[in-house]
């Protein structure tokens, strides 16, 4: 959390003025009991209506000035808190964008969203309350005690005994509750996680008739959460009764001593009322301070969680600027070269892909096939440096991909991932992601190759058709074709189709491959698929099994030499001899 405070430097003025105006408001508040005492002793005691009215106007004036100070303090505190969190949110988002797939896999999408939303809100709330109350509450407590001693020393001794006892109870309950609040939050996280999991996989649950089991599990976790909250509630519920017992005992003692002192003519009735008001102020501020500390504790915990994400170093670094001569590509007859390349994921016992050696010429089509978990996607993810090699190296145009600037490298490559993702906007805005100045003609040319022209032409608004978040208003096959078109618009030198035709029928898939093959400037094409039909006409087919290459060749060659490939083919097609 401490490291995050550097982003508050831009709001030094607001961070000073906020507490300052709050202290001014508190100062005025300390004078209110004295004014009330004056009204009782002088105005009511002497039956001076004019004096009462005048003092009431003074109270109104103090209230208005205090309100102005309070609003001003709130303005500066809110400005500092909102600006502070806005800056952190911007920095965090930028940092997340720099993380490689490895870190994103480790952190998890839901965790990062939580850091960007609820944790940020908690930090903002904590900063706001801290600027407004951290100095104000102790100031009022100490100020009220000082003012009480100015009225009458002996009567104020009640404060010396009552306030420490009150502080012990308030902060004792608070300290007991803080770890329990953490337990509640952990239990709540489990319930939310279970809810998210069930909502995400609701179709699977219904398919396997697991609704009752999941409901029972949810009921169990929810009950644990409820029991924990009840336990916390019982302890925190002690706060009010105990504080009221202490404050009432103190008030009784104060009134008793005050009455004796009034009878002796040492103090006035108004002074007793003022002492009572100061006691009430102290009680209120101590409770505020306790709640503030709880909020600060939560905010610090959230801030630490945000800081932990910011401290994650991306494993894929843009090192081009640090390398001399990095801007020149080497001379090579090959577009892509894998040289004993391997990749190990974080905390994995062994490499997901190991010792891959492959030479790919410009314009070649490379098919990559294998069973689930064989490392197909891992292999192609090495080309645009979504992951870095843990062993060996990958070269593009004769140059190690690690020496490229990430933007320079990825401008050469068009990637269509397994999960088709469209972004909120229009079809045109999505198509222009790779080439912002792409014309309608270029977009329609890419759409035609991707077999998606009819998807757009059937829409009333054409390229201006609205795309909902995630492309929910399009079918799976339509999204896949549109994402392929988006990659083609940028006219990449290397095109990676990572199982991106799984939602397409065989005829559309074949037409797509034929259209890409007939392109004037044909890219070097990598097709990752579990369908042998999608890759059987490739120039080279790479067969993976458990992260290792078990065969490289054409379809005919592999049918004769690679058992794994034959098994895959036979499982999809009934061979006739």
RODO-2510 file (C-alpha; in nm, 4 decimals, decimal comma):
residues 577
     n   res          X          Y          Z
     1     x     0,0000     0,0000     0,0000
     2     x     0,2867     0,2382     0,0835
     3     x     0,4146     0,2245    -0,2729
     4     x     0,0744     0,3326    -0,4011
     5     x     0,0856     0,6539    -0,1981
     6     x     0,3326     0,8027    -0,4478
     7     x     0,0331     0,8550    -0,6795
     8     x    -0,1160     1,0849    -0,4142
     9     x     0,1663     1,3381    -0,4624
    10     x    -0,0267     1,5062    -0,7434
    11     x    -0,2937     1,5905    -0,4885
    12     x    -0,0792     1,7344    -0,2088
    13     x    -0,2864     2,0535    -0,1926
    14     x    -0,6161     1,8627    -0,1674
    15     x    -0,4651     1,6224     0,0875
    16     x    -0,3745     1,9179     0,3102
    17     x    -0,6812     2,1366     0,2572
    18     x    -0,9291     1,8529     0,3138
    19     x    -0,8163     1,7732     0,6719
    20     x    -0,7554     2,1445     0,7413
    21     x    -1,1137     2,2463     0,6659
    22     x    -1,2362     1,9469     0,8634
    23     x    -1,0345     2,0679     1,1640
    24     x    -1,1849     2,4149     1,1240
    25     x    -1,5314     2,2580     1,1283
    26     x    -1,4376     2,0603     1,4402
    27     x    -1,3108     2,3769     1,6092
    28     x    -1,6457     2,5470     1,5556
    29     x    -1,8199     2,2352     1,6877
    30     x    -1,6240     2,2645     2,0146
    31     x    -1,7653     2,6119     2,0739
    32     x    -2,1284     2,5011     2,0413
    33     x    -2,1599     2,3658     2,4022
    34     x    -2,0223     2,6965     2,5332
    35     x    -2,2848     2,8902     2,3389
    36     x    -2,5566     2,6577     2,4721
    37     x    -2,4225     2,7108     2,8245
    38     x    -2,4364     3,0866     2,7747
    39     x    -2,7972     3,0639     2,6550
    40     x    -2,8922     2,8659     2,9689
    41     x    -2,6973     3,0732     3,2193
    42     x    -2,7411     3,4202     3,0811
    43     x    -3,0379     3,4153     2,8451
    44     x    -3,2743     3,1792     3,0260
    45     x    -3,1361     3,2569     3,3730
    46     x    -3,1942     3,6298     3,3302
    47     x    -3,5017     3,5805     3,1114
    48     x    -3,3284     3,7859     2,8440
    49     x    -3,5159     3,6921     2,5262
    50     x    -3,2998     3,9168     2,3107
    51     x    -2,9837     3,7454     2,4339
    52     x    -3,1345     3,4027     2,3632
    53     x    -3,2263     3,5048     2,0094
    54     x    -2,8798     3,6521     1,9561
    55     x    -2,7099     3,3340     2,0794
    56     x    -2,9418     3,1195     1,8673
    57     x    -2,8353     3,3233     1,5655
    58     x    -2,4753     3,2592     1,6689
    59     x    -2,5529     2,8839     1,6720
    60     x    -2,7065     2,9132     1,3259
    61     x    -2,4033     3,1065     1,2045
    62     x    -2,1666     2,8457     1,3498
    63     x    -2,3751     2,5773     1,1796
    64     x    -2,3651     2,7494     0,8413
    65     x    -1,9925     2,8193     0,8608
    66     x    -1,9343     2,4614     0,9785
    67     x    -2,1428     2,3320     0,6875
    68     x    -1,9375     2,5392     0,4435
    69     x    -1,6148     2,4040     0,5954
    70     x    -1,7516     2,0485     0,5845
    71     x    -1,8589     2,0735     0,2188
    72     x    -1,5233     2,2263     0,1264
    73     x    -1,3389     1,9503     0,3119
    74     x    -1,5511     1,6874     0,1410
    75     x    -1,4771     1,8455    -0,1978
    76     x    -1,1003     1,8373    -0,1497
    77     x    -1,1038     1,4889     0,0077
    78     x    -1,3214     1,3479    -0,2715
    79     x    -1,1080     1,5158    -0,5381
    80     x    -0,7913     1,3671    -0,3904
    81     x    -0,9445     1,0199    -0,3398
    82     x    -1,1043     1,0010    -0,6851
    83     x    -0,7957     1,1397    -0,8591
    84     x    -0,5685     0,9057    -0,6634
    85     x    -0,7694     0,5967    -0,7521
    86     x    -0,8179     0,7090    -1,1129
    87     x    -0,4408     0,7306    -1,1489
    88     x    -0,3871     0,3889    -0,9897
    89     x    -0,6602     0,2363    -1,2070
    90     x    -0,4921     0,3793    -1,5170
    91     x    -0,1511     0,2504    -1,4075
    92     x    -0,2921    -0,0926    -1,3186
    93     x    -0,4735    -0,1264    -1,6496
    94     x    -0,1581    -0,0298    -1,8391
    95     x     0,0434    -0,2795    -1,6350
    96     x    -0,2057    -0,5584    -1,7041
    97     x    -0,1760    -0,4849    -2,0758
    98     x     0,1990    -0,5486    -2,0495
    99     x     0,1602    -0,8854    -1,8804
   100     x     0,2225    -1,1907    -2,0921
   101     x    -0,0092    -1,4858    -2,1186
   102     x     0,1916    -1,6574    -1,8431
   103     x     0,1115    -1,3886    -1,5845
   104     x    -0,2482    -1,3570    -1,7000
   105     x    -0,2912    -1,7317    -1,6614
   106     x    -0,1481    -1,7156    -1,3089
   107     x    -0,3453    -1,4135    -1,1888
   108     x    -0,6790    -1,5097    -1,3421
   109     x    -0,9292    -1,2837    -1,5172
   110     x    -1,1773    -1,2692    -1,2282
   111     x    -0,9010    -1,1694    -0,9850
   112     x    -0,7832    -0,8852    -1,2070
   113     x    -1,1392    -0,7594    -1,2535
   114     x    -1,1843    -0,7592    -0,8753
   115     x    -0,8651    -0,5560    -0,8372
   116     x    -0,9884    -0,3050    -1,0952
   117     x    -1,3345    -0,2674    -0,9427
   118     x    -1,4223    -0,3515    -0,5818
   119     x    -1,0657    -0,3203    -0,4484
   120     x    -1,0294     0,0195    -0,6153
   121     x    -1,3612     0,1354    -0,4690
   122     x    -1,2546     0,0254    -0,1206
   123     x    -0,9241     0,2127    -0,1512
   124     x    -1,1055     0,5244    -0,2722
   125     x    -1,3492     0,5083     0,0191
   126     x    -1,0631     0,4552     0,2642
   127     x    -0,8634     0,7537     0,1362
   128     x    -1,1723     0,9752     0,1431
   129     x    -1,2578     0,8831     0,5028
   130     x    -0,8946     0,9097     0,6139
   131     x    -0,8564     1,2635     0,4818
   132     x    -1,1810     1,3699     0,6481
   133     x    -1,1763     1,1896     0,9825
   134     x    -0,8271     1,0677     1,0737
   135     x    -0,7280     1,4030     1,2252
   136     x    -1,0767     1,5296     1,3040
   137     x    -1,1834     1,2561     1,5464
   138     x    -0,8713     1,2662     1,7716
   139     x    -0,8828     1,6465     1,7554
   140     x    -1,2429     1,6556     1,8791
   141     x    -1,1717     1,3990     2,1552
   142     x    -0,8679     1,5882     2,2839
   143     x    -1,0309     1,9267     2,2251
   144     x    -1,3463     1,8280     2,4148
   145     x    -1,1390     1,7104     2,7116
   146     x    -0,9400     2,0360     2,7115
   147     x    -1,2591     2,2417     2,6910
   148     x    -1,4057     2,0389     2,9784
   149     x    -1,1035     2,1223     3,1949
   150     x    -1,1434     2,4923     3,1134
   151     x    -1,4977     2,4744     3,2515
   152     x    -1,4209     2,2867     3,5742
   153     x    -1,1189     2,0758     3,6609
   154     x    -1,2781     1,8492     3,9242
   155     x    -1,5863     1,7744     3,7146
   156     x    -1,3634     1,7091     3,4134
   157     x    -1,1818     1,4347     3,6050
   158     x    -1,4769     1,2164     3,5098
   159     x    -1,3472     1,2434     3,1519
   160     x    -1,0031     1,1232     3,2632
   161     x    -1,1576     0,8001     3,3921
   162     x    -1,4480     0,7537     3,1490
   163     x    -1,2774     0,8277     2,8186
   164     x    -0,9911     0,5735     2,8553
   165     x    -1,2440     0,3081     2,9616
   166     x    -1,4577     0,4006     2,6628
   167     x    -1,1555     0,3871     2,4306
   168     x    -1,0585     0,0417     2,5626
   169     x    -1,4068    -0,0959     2,4917
   170     x    -1,4394     0,0641     2,1483
   171     x    -1,0970    -0,0351     2,0227
   172     x    -1,1064    -0,3743     2,1975
   173     x    -1,4255    -0,4683     2,0127
   174     x    -1,2825    -0,3267     1,6932
   175     x    -0,9577    -0,5266     1,7201
   176     x    -1,1576    -0,8418     1,7912
   177     x    -1,3746    -0,7823     1,4864
   178     x    -1,1039    -0,7014     1,2293
   179     x    -0,9755    -1,0617     1,1830
   180     x    -1,3345    -1,1831     1,1846
   181     x    -1,4211    -0,9382     0,9069
   182     x    -1,1384    -1,0941     0,7072
   183     x    -1,2923    -1,4380     0,7619
   184     x    -1,6265    -1,3027     0,6454
   185     x    -1,4612    -1,1657     0,3308
   186     x    -1,2943    -1,5011     0,2604
   187     x    -1,6256    -1,6822     0,3082
   188     x    -1,7939    -1,4282     0,0817
   189     x    -1,5279    -1,4838    -0,1846
   190     x    -1,6044    -1,8571    -0,1745
   191     x    -1,9768    -1,7957    -0,2148
   192     x    -1,9165    -1,5529    -0,5013
   193     x    -1,6736    -1,7938    -0,6664
   194     x    -1,9238    -2,0766    -0,6414
   195     x    -2,1973    -1,8512    -0,7801
   196     x    -1,9796    -1,7449    -1,0724
   197     x    -1,8835    -2,1044    -1,1459
   198     x    -2,2462    -2,2191    -1,1444
   199     x    -2,3687    -1,9350    -1,3622
   200     x    -2,0878    -1,9920    -1,6110
   201     x    -2,1463    -2,3650    -1,6311
   202     x    -2,5246    -2,3655    -1,5945
   203     x    -2,5759    -2,5617    -1,9177
   204     x    -2,3362    -2,8333    -1,8050
   205     x    -2,5062    -2,8555    -1,4663
   206     x    -2,8434    -2,9071    -1,6261
   207     x    -2,7066    -3,1557    -1,8765
   208     x    -2,5736    -3,3709    -1,5899
   209     x    -2,8688    -3,3045    -1,3583
   210     x    -2,6384    -3,1624    -1,0902
   211     x    -2,8643    -2,8745    -0,9861
   212     x    -2,9581    -3,0270    -0,6490
   213     x    -2,5963    -3,1114    -0,5612
   214     x    -2,4765    -2,7614    -0,6480
   215     x    -2,7675    -2,6095    -0,4597
   216     x    -2,6726    -2,8146    -0,1536
   217     x    -2,3089    -2,7037    -0,1828
   218     x    -2,4175    -2,3416    -0,2208
   219     x    -2,6433    -2,3770     0,0834
   220     x    -2,3499    -2,5178     0,2808
   221     x    -2,1122    -2,2346     0,1897
   222     x    -2,3834    -1,9742     0,2365
   223     x    -2,4633    -2,1141     0,5808
   224     x    -2,0962    -2,0988     0,6798
   225     x    -2,0915    -1,7356     0,5661
   226     x    -2,4106    -1,6638     0,7593
   227     x    -2,2773    -1,8275     1,0772
   228     x    -1,9550    -1,6283     1,0534
   229     x    -2,1477    -1,3055     0,9997
   230     x    -2,3715    -1,3842     1,2981
   231     x    -2,0669    -1,4450     1,5174
   232     x    -1,9124    -1,1162     1,4072
   233     x    -2,2465    -0,9476     1,4586
   234     x    -2,2705    -1,0754     1,8172
   235     x    -1,9291    -0,9364     1,9033
   236     x    -1,9791    -0,6050     1,7237
   237     x    -2,3231    -0,5792     1,8852
   238     x    -2,1456    -0,5514     2,2201
   239     x    -2,0079    -0,2138     2,1150
   240     x    -2,3200    -0,0058     2,1641
   241     x    -2,4383    -0,1556     2,4974
   242     x    -2,0931    -0,1424     2,6544
   243     x    -2,0232     0,2111     2,5345
   244     x    -2,3649     0,3278     2,6495
   245     x    -2,3130     0,1696     2,9926
   246     x    -1,9791     0,3452     3,0318
   247     x    -2,1032     0,6757     2,8917
   248     x    -2,4190     0,6639     3,1069
   249     x    -2,2164     0,5869     3,4190
   250     x    -1,9843     0,8726     3,3279
   251     x    -2,2804     1,1051     3,2649
   252     x    -2,4389     1,0091     3,5989
   253     x    -2,1095     1,0774     3,7739
   254     x    -2,0734     1,4002     3,5807
   255     x    -2,4241     1,5185     3,6696
   256     x    -2,3791     1,4113     4,0319
   257     x    -2,0519     1,5981     4,0692
   258     x    -2,1893     1,8859     3,8631
   259     x    -2,4967     1,9144     4,0868
   260     x    -2,2790     1,9287     4,3951
   261     x    -2,0600     2,1944     4,2346
   262     x    -2,3658     2,3921     4,1257
   263     x    -2,5051     2,3834     4,4813
   264     x    -2,1717     2,5127     4,6042
   265     x    -2,1907     2,7914     4,3481
   266     x    -1,8639     2,6873     4,1814
   267     x    -2,0098     2,6202     3,8354
   268     x    -2,3366     2,7004     3,6622
   269     x    -2,6137     2,4787     3,5263
   270     x    -2,5122     2,5732     3,1733
   271     x    -2,1592     2,4485     3,2443
   272     x    -2,2974     2,1066     3,3424
   273     x    -2,4918     2,0940     3,0160
   274     x    -2,1747     2,1892     2,8273
   275     x    -1,9805     1,9114     3,0002
   276     x    -2,2566     1,6652     2,9051
   277     x    -2,2368     1,7796     2,5419
   278     x    -1,8600     1,7355     2,5371
   279     x    -1,9017     1,3830     2,6714
   280     x    -2,1491     1,3059     2,3901
   281     x    -1,9105     1,4514     2,1303
   282     x    -1,6294     1,2299     2,2557
   283     x    -1,8484     0,9170     2,2383
   284     x    -1,9550     0,9958     1,8821
   285     x    -1,6002     1,0620     1,7638
   286     x    -1,4577     0,7486     1,9260
   287     x    -1,7144     0,5339     1,7454
   288     x    -1,6363     0,7197     1,4205
   289     x    -1,2660     0,6606     1,4777
   290     x    -1,3194     0,2888     1,5389
   291     x    -1,5197     0,2538     1,2161
   292     x    -1,2552     0,4579     1,0371
   293     x    -0,9796     0,2222     1,1507
   294     x    -1,1816    -0,0761     1,0282
   295     x    -1,2255     0,0968     0,6904
   296     x    -0,8569     0,1833     0,6769
   297     x    -0,7694    -0,1798     0,7545
   298     x    -0,9888    -0,3006     0,4678
   299     x    -0,8509    -0,0330     0,2343
   300     x    -0,4906    -0,1195     0,3186
   301     x    -0,5623    -0,4884     0,2499
   302     x    -0,7190    -0,3989    -0,0867
   303     x    -0,4304    -0,1644    -0,1635
   304     x    -0,1815    -0,4412    -0,0906
   305     x    -0,3675    -0,6726    -0,3288
   306     x    -0,3511    -0,4065    -0,6005
   307     x     0,0162    -0,3499    -0,5271
   308     x     0,0858    -0,7234    -0,5559
   309     x    -0,0447    -0,7143    -0,9150
   310     x     0,1672    -0,4086    -0,9952
   311     x     0,4728    -0,5929    -0,8607
   312     x     0,4239    -0,8814    -1,1047
   313     x     0,6978    -0,8499    -1,3621
   314     x     0,6008    -0,9450    -1,7179
   315     x     0,8052    -1,2421    -1,8352
   316     x     0,7867    -1,1173    -2,1954
   317     x     0,9807    -0,7907    -2,2064
   318     x     1,0021    -0,5517    -2,4979
   319     x     1,3803    -0,5617    -2,5204
   320     x     1,4248    -0,4158    -2,8703
   321     x     1,5173    -0,0719    -2,7426
   322     x     1,7947    -0,2206    -2,5313
   323     x     1,9545    -0,4135    -2,8148
   324     x     2,1799    -0,2489    -3,0673
   325     x     2,1079    -0,3291    -3,4301
   326     x     1,7732    -0,4753    -3,3369
   327     x     1,6006    -0,2976    -3,6221
   328     x     1,7619    -0,5028    -3,8975
   329     x     1,6356    -0,8435    -3,9911
   330     x     1,8801    -1,1122    -4,0838
   331     x     1,8959    -1,2695    -4,4271
   332     x     1,7146    -1,5973    -4,4334
   333     x     1,5345    -1,8152    -4,6814
   334     x     1,2862    -1,9042    -4,4101
   335     x     0,9990    -1,6984    -4,2758
   336     x     0,9802    -1,8816    -3,9416
   337     x     1,2356    -2,1101    -3,7767
   338     x     1,1907    -2,3107    -3,4588
   339     x     1,5322    -2,4076    -3,3225
   340     x     1,4967    -2,6664    -3,0454
   341     x     1,2195    -2,4479    -2,9043
   342     x     1,0410    -2,5341    -2,5826
   343     x     0,8053    -2,3694    -2,3353
   344     x     0,7433    -2,4320    -1,9679
   345     x     0,4441    -2,2699    -1,7986
   346     x     0,4779    -2,1203    -1,4492
   347     x     0,4895    -2,3835    -1,1726
   348     x     0,4814    -2,6626    -1,4316
   349     x     0,6976    -2,9667    -1,3667
   350     x     0,7971    -3,0088    -1,7308
   351     x     0,7818    -2,8269    -2,0615
   352     x     0,4468    -2,8165    -2,2394
   353     x     0,6343    -2,8203    -2,5685
   354     x     0,9957    -2,9316    -2,5992
   355     x     1,2722    -2,9522    -2,8585
   356     x     1,0708    -2,8281    -3,1571
   357     x     1,2785    -2,7830    -3,4720
   358     x     1,0968    -2,6601    -3,7827
   359     x     1,1834    -2,4460    -4,0872
   360     x     0,9001    -2,2666    -4,2663
   361     x     0,9414    -2,0893    -4,6008
   362     x     0,7447    -1,7768    -4,7005
   363     x     0,3985    -1,8613    -4,8321
   364     x     0,3981    -2,2164    -4,6967
   365     x     0,0977    -2,3624    -4,5201
   366     x     0,1792    -2,5497    -4,2022
   367     x    -0,0786    -2,7742    -4,0404
   368     x    -0,0419    -2,8545    -3,6713
   369     x    -0,2403    -3,1424    -3,5273
   370     x    -0,2427    -3,3534    -3,2153
   371     x    -0,4559    -3,4636    -2,9275
   372     x    -0,5963    -3,2340    -2,6617
   373     x    -0,3127    -3,0983    -2,4473
   374     x    -0,0444    -3,1963    -2,6956
   375     x     0,0901    -2,8371    -2,7166
   376     x    -0,0527    -2,7147    -3,0490
   377     x    -0,1549    -2,3693    -2,9279
   378     x     0,1580    -2,3402    -2,7149
   379     x     0,3726    -2,3907    -3,0231
   380     x     0,2164    -2,1138    -3,2339
   381     x     0,1986    -1,8773    -2,9355
   382     x     0,5782    -1,8655    -2,9426
   383     x     0,5791    -1,6888    -3,2800
   384     x     0,4145    -1,3584    -3,1688
   385     x     0,5832    -1,3930    -2,8253
   386     x     0,2691    -1,4435    -2,6248
   387     x     0,5081    -1,6648    -2,4311
   388     x     0,8877    -1,6721    -2,4397
   389     x     1,0836    -1,9877    -2,5047
   390     x     1,2125    -2,1613    -2,1958
   391     x     1,4628    -2,3391    -2,4196
   392     x     1,5827    -2,2913    -2,7764
   393     x     1,4647    -1,9991    -2,9890
   394     x     1,2177    -1,8877    -3,2561
   395     x     1,3258    -1,6779    -3,5547
   396     x     1,1142    -1,4646    -3,7867
   397     x     1,2827    -1,3493    -4,1088
   398     x     1,6163    -1,4685    -3,9740
   399     x     1,5925    -1,2679    -3,6532
   400     x     1,5285    -1,3925    -3,3007
   401     x     1,1790    -1,2846    -3,2000
   402     x     1,3200    -1,1629    -2,8652
   403     x     1,5112    -0,8885    -3,0482
   404     x     1,1984    -0,7466    -3,2078
   405     x     0,9921    -0,4721    -3,0572
   406     x     0,6610    -0,6334    -2,9668
   407     x     0,4671    -0,3927    -3,1887
   408     x     0,7080    -0,4455    -3,4784
   409     x     0,6841    -0,8234    -3,4450
   410     x     0,3084    -0,8450    -3,4028
   411     x     0,2465    -0,6098    -3,6947
   412     x     0,3837    -0,8899    -3,9109
   413     x     0,1474    -1,1478    -3,7650
   414     x    -0,2263    -1,1987    -3,7779
   415     x    -0,3639    -1,4203    -3,5002
   416     x    -0,7098    -1,5733    -3,4815
   417     x    -0,7412    -1,7393    -3,1378
   418     x    -0,9485    -2,0384    -3,0383
   419     x    -1,2128    -1,8232    -2,8732
   420     x    -1,3536    -1,5692    -3,1143
   421     x    -1,3734    -1,2268    -2,9535
   422     x    -1,5454    -0,9220    -3,0976
   423     x    -1,5555    -0,5871    -2,9206
   424     x    -1,8419    -0,3487    -2,8643
   425     x    -1,8743    -0,1030    -3,1519
   426     x    -1,9502    -0,1707    -3,5165
   427     x    -1,8356    -0,4314    -3,7652
   428     x    -1,6227    -0,1617    -3,9311
   429     x    -1,4521    -0,0611    -3,6059
   430     x    -1,3712    -0,4262    -3,5344
   431     x    -1,2307    -0,4790    -3,8841
   432     x    -1,0031    -0,1749    -3,8480
   433     x    -0,8254    -0,2999    -3,5378
   434     x    -0,5249    -0,4216    -3,7353
   435     x    -0,5362    -0,1372    -3,9879
   436     x    -0,7091     0,1795    -3,8647
   437     x    -0,7148     0,3384    -4,2111
   438     x    -0,8567     0,0327    -4,3882
   439     x    -1,1057     0,1261    -4,6608
   440     x    -1,4438    -0,0387    -4,7110
   441     x    -1,3037    -0,2091    -5,0208
   442     x    -1,0198    -0,3631    -4,8207
   443     x    -1,2603    -0,4725    -4,5490
   444     x    -1,5002    -0,6341    -4,7947
   445     x    -1,2093    -0,8084    -4,9685
   446     x    -1,1063    -0,9605    -4,6353
   447     x    -1,4671    -1,0495    -4,5547
   448     x    -1,4996    -1,2307    -4,8870
   449     x    -1,1877    -1,4374    -4,8228
   450     x    -1,3099    -1,5188    -4,4721
   451     x    -1,6507    -1,6277    -4,6094
   452     x    -1,8116    -1,3551    -4,4016
   453     x    -1,9314    -1,1186    -4,6748
   454     x    -2,2857    -1,2556    -4,6533
   455     x    -2,2870    -1,1974    -4,2749
   456     x    -2,2411    -0,8239    -4,3372
   457     x    -2,4440    -0,7877    -4,6565
   458     x    -2,7539    -0,9346    -4,4921
   459     x    -2,7390    -0,6704    -4,2190
   460     x    -2,9426    -0,3562    -4,2836
   461     x    -2,6602    -0,1231    -4,1744
   462     x    -2,3793    -0,3247    -4,3351
   463     x    -2,0414    -0,2376    -4,1855
   464     x    -2,2122     0,0015    -3,9461
   465     x    -2,4034    -0,2827    -3,7824
   466     x    -2,3706    -0,2625    -3,4071
   467     x    -2,1612    -0,5273    -3,2340
   468     x    -2,2553    -0,5988    -2,8747
   469     x    -1,9937    -0,6716    -2,6102
   470     x    -1,8273    -1,0030    -2,6903
   471     x    -2,0191    -1,0231    -3,0191
   472     x    -2,3220    -1,1744    -2,8443
   473     x    -2,5505    -1,0707    -3,1288
   474     x    -2,3640    -1,3016    -3,3708
   475     x    -2,3505    -1,6804    -3,3844
   476     x    -2,0312    -1,8715    -3,3083
   477     x    -1,9616    -1,9367    -3,6769
   478     x    -2,0237    -1,5725    -3,7681
   479     x    -1,7874    -1,4528    -3,4960
   480     x    -1,5153    -1,6887    -3,6162
   481     x    -1,5444    -1,5685    -3,9753
   482     x    -1,5439    -1,2041    -3,8680
   483     x    -1,2346    -1,2521    -3,6504
   484     x    -1,0562    -1,4216    -3,9426
   485     x    -1,1514    -1,1264    -4,1639
   486     x    -1,0199    -0,8856    -3,8993
   487     x    -0,6821    -1,0607    -3,9100
   488     x    -0,6769    -1,0570    -4,2905
   489     x    -0,7491    -0,6826    -4,3163
   490     x    -0,4013    -0,6007    -4,1780
   491     x    -0,2499    -0,8177    -4,4561
   492     x    -0,0089    -1,0037    -4,2280
   493     x     0,3048    -1,1796    -4,3454
   494     x     0,2229    -1,4641    -4,1076
   495     x    -0,1325    -1,5801    -4,0362
   496     x    -0,2073    -1,8100    -3,7416
   497     x    -0,5458    -1,9828    -3,7306
   498     x    -0,5572    -2,1448    -3,3874
   499     x    -0,8465    -2,3885    -3,4188
   500     x    -1,0426    -2,0901    -3,5465
   501     x    -1,2663    -2,2863    -3,7817
   502     x    -1,4111    -2,5245    -3,5240
   503     x    -1,7566    -2,3616    -3,5523
   504     x    -1,7541    -2,3720    -3,9341
   505     x    -1,9057    -2,6460    -4,1432
   506     x    -1,6754    -2,8486    -4,3664
   507     x    -1,7812    -2,6692    -4,6847
   508     x    -1,7197    -2,3211    -4,5402
   509     x    -1,3891    -2,4356    -4,3904
   510     x    -1,2746    -2,5715    -4,7267
   511     x    -1,3829    -2,2537    -4,9081
   512     x    -1,1944    -2,0445    -4,6518
   513     x    -0,8720    -2,2398    -4,6991
   514     x    -0,9048    -2,2244    -5,0753
   515     x    -0,9626    -1,8465    -5,0675
   516     x    -0,6570    -1,7905    -4,8447
   517     x    -0,4485    -2,0113    -5,0750
   518     x    -0,5469    -1,8054    -5,3806
   519     x    -0,4586    -1,4687    -5,2214
   520     x    -0,2294    -1,2486    -5,4308
   521     x    -0,0002    -1,1881    -5,1361
   522     x    -0,0406    -1,5217    -4,9648
   523     x     0,0759    -1,5167    -4,6019
   524     x     0,2730    -1,7903    -4,4370
   525     x    -0,0124    -1,9850    -4,2853
   526     x    -0,0222    -2,1863    -3,9625
   527     x    -0,3404    -2,3890    -3,9155
   528     x    -0,3938    -2,5462    -3,5763
   529     x    -0,6771    -2,7958    -3,5857
   530     x    -0,8043    -3,1260    -3,4559
   531     x    -0,9618    -3,1945    -3,7954
   532     x    -0,7416    -3,3749    -4,0416
   533     x    -0,9612    -3,2321    -4,3186
   534     x    -0,8464    -2,8815    -4,2257
   535     x    -0,4759    -2,9553    -4,2597
   536     x    -0,4394    -3,2519    -4,4934
   537     x    -0,3571    -3,0311    -4,7936
   538     x    -0,0938    -2,8288    -4,6063
   539     x     0,2632    -2,8146    -4,7404
   540     x     0,3817    -2,9582    -4,4098
   541     x     0,1921    -3,1175    -4,1250
   542     x     0,3426    -3,1198    -3,7758
   543     x     0,2076    -3,3929    -3,5507
   544     x     0,2406    -3,3351    -3,1771
   545     x     0,1994    -3,5824    -2,8968
   546     x     0,2501    -3,4854    -2,5336
   547     x     0,4512    -3,1755    -2,6293
   548     x     0,6881    -3,3478    -2,8702
   549     x     0,6994    -3,3722    -3,2480
   550     x     0,6255    -3,7272    -3,3557
   551     x     0,5982    -3,6573    -3,7259
   552     x     0,6542    -3,3912    -3,9931
   553     x     0,5537    -3,4316    -4,3553
   554     x     0,2689    -3,4256    -4,6034
   555     x    -0,0582    -3,6089    -4,5488
   556     x     0,0498    -3,9023    -4,7629
   557     x     0,3886    -3,9292    -4,5944
   558     x     0,2445    -3,9210    -4,2461
   559     x    -0,0184    -4,1802    -4,3272
   560     x     0,2661    -4,4173    -4,4056
   561     x     0,5137    -4,3174    -4,1348
   562     x     0,3285    -4,1660    -3,8348
   563     x     0,1109    -4,3904    -3,6214
   564     x    -0,0331    -4,1004    -3,4185
   565     x    -0,1480    -3,9219    -3,7345
   566     x    -0,3027    -4,2411    -3,8718
   567     x    -0,4945    -4,2926    -3,5491
   568     x    -0,6308    -3,9376    -3,5625
   569     x    -0,7282    -3,9762    -3,9266
   570     x    -0,8871    -4,3160    -3,8737
   571     x    -1,0876    -4,1850    -3,5797
   572     x    -1,2423    -3,9208    -3,8049
   573     x    -1,2818    -4,1114    -4,1288
   574     x    -1,3792    -4,4694    -4,1908
   575     x    -1,1062    -4,5987    -4,4187
   576     x    -1,1924    -4,8308    -4,7019
   577     x    -0,9303    -5,0502    -4,8626
***
